Amino acid sequence: MKHITITFLLVFLISKSLSAQTYQIKGKVIDSENKIIPFANILLLRAADSTFVKGTSADDNGLFVLAEVEPSLYLLQASYVGRGSLPRALDIAQDVSLGALIIPLETTSLDEVVVTARRPTLQRLADRLVFSVENTVVSQGSSWDILKSTPGVIVNQEELQIRGQSATVYLNDRKVQLSGREVKDLLDGLSGTNIKSVEVIANPPARYEADGGPILNIVTSKNIVPGYKGSVSGNFTQAVFPKFSIGTSHYYKTDKLNLFANYTLSPKKELRKTTKGINFINDSNLIFSRWDTRYNQIDRSQAHNGSLILDYDFDDKNSLNLTSNLAFNPNQERENRLDNDIRNGQSQLDSTFTTLSNTDLDNTNLAVDLTYVHKLKKPGARVSINGHYTYYDGQIMQNLSSNYFDNNGAPLRNFGFDTDSDQDIQIFTGQADFSTPIENASIETGLKISSIASKSAIDYSNFTGTDDSVDASLSDNFNYDEKVYAGYFSLVKNWEKWSMKLGLRGELTEATGTSLTLNETNTQDFFEPFPSLYLLYSPSDKHSFSFDYGRNVDRPKYNDLNPFRFFFNENDFEEGNPGLKPSFSNNFNFNYTLNSEYFFDIYYRDNGKNIAKLIFQNNGNQTLELVKQNVLESKSYGLDFTISKGITPFWFLYAYTSLFHEEETFLAVESNNQRFTAEVDGVYGYLANYLTLSKDGTFTGEMTMTYISKFLFGSYVSDEQLNLTLGLRKTLLNNRLTLSVAAEDLLEKYIPTYTSRYLNQDNFYRRSPETQFVRFGFTYNFGNFKLDDNQRGIDKKERERLEEE
């Protein structure tokens, strides 16, 4: 840490001694027939991540000038009425006088009315894939719709995945700090009309925490004009039970102040049905008992979500940002009825039992994030300091009771108990970052410290009847404390047809987990480096090749470390594992892009001792236990092919196909600790059609189909699933009002069965949430609704490990 600190300070002091200088860019905008295009928009983007730097407009002769451009690597692009020129790479170290930027003609005549449609585009950068959707048909959907349409993104059971790994969602490079279900609810209500692009970062660079997998970063358009805008939105969903969501957002901007506030209320009542089967096997490898279980679970919740964001520019050099979010979900109720038939090896009914479980849940998730940015004298150089605090409190009270009957329905016995559990988590982080251009390159470096304190407790009480597998000794108190010290350095360099990005991150981890009741302590104390490399070669405008490598870590979620049990019934439960260790992965990707329409990706990932969900049936005492464990080894590889193409000005087609192999080797603890490898060869396919159904572009539609042959989830393998979705969207009142309707899972085939069958293990489950539904939505904008707000999430990997319920 001492050496990292000295390096950081040396780089900072050197940058202060360099002098400032700016340059200008001149040029002209024409079309493909060499005719000038007056008043075209000119955009200057940062080459490293395609973020907006500045812009201007051409005059009536198509001429433009961009002044006071700081030395750096940029992309320059012209656009007019939904059409755009190819981005031109520029290395600004002096004044530049360009030739012409050419915007191709792209119009068609329909009944004597000219319709111009801008098509979504894909751009391969050194460390990410950029899916640009601004002012396209795709942007007429919600933010969730856009993510589902993004190349390389798989939606499985409402979870966003990239190459089999769960993806983290960011807004303007700040993480959305909510659980998976809350993220979907938020993005369903966030209009896509203000979204500029989605960045797919399969291997996050060194500036991102090494903890976690791929990133989906939503980039919104930059706000330009002062003013106020607001909106009220809502949706109504008819599934098994009706449900709705309503929210309001407000944004106010002056020359120095940006203020954004949002509140959403989402009451829900949801039904989830599950069928589960277990075949218990004796020493002769014969089935001696068959358990058939049917669950009916009803969840009631009333989630509140509010956020407040304040940006203030003191002057041209200094700015402050405050971002806060509160997710409050009180008085949740979960009713679970379980009916179980127990049959002998000849499938004759032996006995039955019924379990009723009532659970009350409350959780509060508060995050506050403060960032100060100072621009140094040298153009492009800056220092930022960030502080973050998270408070999470989750409480669960469960009452469980079971009644057993013989094969004639006569009562045999009963059993029950209550549990009361609580988890309190506090997270503090501090971070300092520094970046500066150096000649025709740029560097970025930073330091970070994070401190996590988690306190958990569970108490068992009010026992009725007897059962050997459950007793009061399971009550426990568990404390987990973790500190991570990190430093990173990255270098970006572009020349001619090449782009390179090198990064190195180092993290020192000190963690202690203590079970007070069991008097057991687990410690972690290690330092690990996380290198990354990105190379991009573009021999022409039509072809590009890229390669990237990155090493990452996956830390266990706080709740998974708790040595507690959650019971479905006394024979079927989940259990935490305080002995979980972080797992380290190495990711390799090779990509080829043709004409920004056809994309070929080959990837290989060594997941190391990945943390996986493993299910084990104990054939002796007839129990089923789900635990998180570190596997012995894990790897995956595959080939992805993407087509992103406008067929006509009113029809955009997106198709994504992935052929993949996944495998995990683990110890089968209920099979004499034998090594076993679970593996699948699978196919994922996604086809989306986006249609403009009216000449003025205010009526749009989409039809999408998703197919998954099989997936690997620890010791479980899922079978195939198919989803067909239709949607329509209409804007009215000069784009102030948007109405939409969507129908999901029309074929009712998006419900897979998960099977764990190997050695002496034979069980399955099929969970049926409300995947089939019709949703009606509306958004009404008021004020200067064309403003783009400063909404963002909070970028903290530590919060991601908060366990959702």
Stockholm file with secondary structure:
# STOCKHOLM 1.0

chainA/1-805         MKHITITFLLVFLISKSLSAQTYQIKGKVIDSENKIIPFANILLLRAADSTFVKGTSADDNGLFVLAEVEPSLYLLQASYVGRGSLPRALDIAQDVSLGALIIPLETTSLDEVVVTARRPTLQRLADRLVFSVENTVVSQGSSWDILKSTPGVIVNQEELQIRGQSATVYLNDRKVQLSGREVKDLLDGLSGTNIKSVEVIANPPARYEADGGPILNIVTSKNIVPGYKGSVSGNFTQAVFPKFSIGTSHYYKTDKLNLFANYTLSPKKELRKTTKGINFINDSNLIFSRWDTRYNQIDRSQAHNGSLILDYDFDDKNSLNLTSNLAFNPNQERENRLDNDIRNGQSQLDSTFTTLSNTDLDNTNLAVDLTYVHKLKKPGARVSINGHYTYYDGQIMQNLSSNYFDNNGAPLRNFGFDTDSDQDIQIFTGQADFSTPIENASIETGLKISSIASKSAIDYSNFTGTDDSVDASLSDNFNYDEKVYAGYFSLVKNWEKWSMKLGLRGELTEATGTSLTLNETNTQDFFEPFPSLYLLYSPSDKHSFSFDYGRNVDRPKYNDLNPFRFFFNENDFEEGNPGLKPSFSNNFNFNYTLNSEYFFDIYYRDNGKNIAKLIFQNNGNQTLELVKQNVLESKSYGLDFTISKGITPFWFLYAYTSLFHEEETFLAVESNNQRFTAEVDGVYGYLANYLTLSKDGTFTGEMTMTYISKFLFGSYVSDEQLNLTLGLRKTLLNNRLTLSVAAEDLLEKYIPTYTSRYLNQDNFYRRSPETQFVRFGFTYNFGNFKLDDNQRGIDKKERERLEEE
#=GR chainA/1-805 SS CHHHHHHHHHHHHHHHTSCCCCEEEEEEEEETTSCBCTTCEEEEEETTTCCEEEEEECCTTSEEEEEEECSEEEEEEEEETTEECCCEEEEESSCEEEEEEEECCCCEEETTEEECCBCCEEEECSSCEEEECTTBSGGGSBHHHHHHTSTTCEEETTEEEETTEECEEEETTEECCSCHHHHHHHHHTSBGGGEEEEEEESSCCTTSCSBSCCEEEEEECCCCSCEEEEEEEEEEEESSSEEEEEEEEEEEECSSEEEEEEEEEEEEEEEEEEEEEEEEECTTSCEEEEEEEEEEEEEEEEEEEEEEEEEEESSSSEEEEEEEEEEEEEEEEEEEEEEEEEEETTCCEEEEEEEEEEEEEEEEEEEEEEEEEEECSSTTCEEEEEEEEEEEEEEEEEEEEEEEEETTSCEEEEEEEEEEEEEEEEEEEEEEEEEEEETTEEEEEEEEEEEEEEEEEEEEEEEESCCTTCCGGGCEEEEEEEEEEEEEEEEEEEETTEEEEEEEEEEEEEEEEEETTTTEEEEEEEEEEEEEEEEEECSSSSEEEEEEEEEEEECCCHHHHSCCEEEEETTEEEECCTTCCCEEEEEEEEEEEETTTEEEEEEEEECCSCEEEEEEEETTTTEEEEEEEECSEEEEEEEEEEEEEEEETTEEEEEEEEEEEEEEEEEETTTTTEEEEEEEEEEEEEEEEEEECSTTSCEEEEEEEEEECCEEETTEEECCEEEEEEEEEEEETTTTEEEEEEEECTTSBCCCCEEEEETTEEEEEEEECSCCEEEEEEEEEEESTTSCCCCCCCCCHHHHTSCCC
#=GC SS_cons         CHHHHHHHHHHHHHHHTSCCCCEEEEEEEEETTSCBCTTCEEEEEETTTCCEEEEEECCTTSEEEEEEECSEEEEEEEEETTEECCCEEEEESSCEEEEEEEECCCCEEETTEEECCBCCEEEECSSCEEEECTTBSGGGSBHHHHHHTSTTCEEETTEEEETTEECEEEETTEECCSCHHHHHHHHHTSBGGGEEEEEEESSCCTTSCSBSCCEEEEEECCCCSCEEEEEEEEEEEESSSEEEEEEEEEEEECSSEEEEEEEEEEEEEEEEEEEEEEEEECTTSCEEEEEEEEEEEEEEEEEEEEEEEEEEESSSSEEEEEEEEEEEEEEEEEEEEEEEEEEETTCCEEEEEEEEEEEEEEEEEEEEEEEEEEECSSTTCEEEEEEEEEEEEEEEEEEEEEEEEETTSCEEEEEEEEEEEEEEEEEEEEEEEEEEEETTEEEEEEEEEEEEEEEEEEEEEEEESCCTTCCGGGCEEEEEEEEEEEEEEEEEEEETTEEEEEEEEEEEEEEEEEETTTTEEEEEEEEEEEEEEEEEECSSSSEEEEEEEEEEEECCCHHHHSCCEEEEETTEEEECCTTCCCEEEEEEEEEEEETTTEEEEEEEEECCSCEEEEEEEETTTTEEEEEEEECSEEEEEEEEEEEEEEEETTEEEEEEEEEEEEEEEEEETTTTTEEEEEEEEEEEEEEEEEEECSTTSCEEEEEEEEEECCEEETTEEECCEEEEEEEEEEEETTTTEEEEEEEECTTSBCCCCEEEEETTEEEEEEEECSCCEEEEEEEEEEESTTSCCCCCCCCCHHHHTSCCC
//
